[in-house]
């Protein structure tokens, strides 16, 4: 399934996270002219990654 931007969500909690500047620039370019905030993009990207990652069983 391809990553698609969705409208902003309401319930949230503040967290502090550092991003490499080149990544910030790429994200800002990706959301330019889209109706999505930086935070919403990051949340959606994390959700997508969690739903689509391969889980390694260490047993």
C-alpha positions, 0 to 999 in steps of 0.5 A: 500500500502506498503512503498517502497523506490524510487530514490532521488528527486531534488527540496528541501528546507533545514529544521532542525529537531532533531531525537531520536538517536534510531530512527536514528539508525533504519533508518540507518539500514533500508537504509543500502545497499540501494541506498537512503539517510537518507534525502530521506528516511525521505521525503518518509516516511513523504509522505507515512504517509501523504497519509495514515493517518486517518483524524479526523474531529473535527466538 
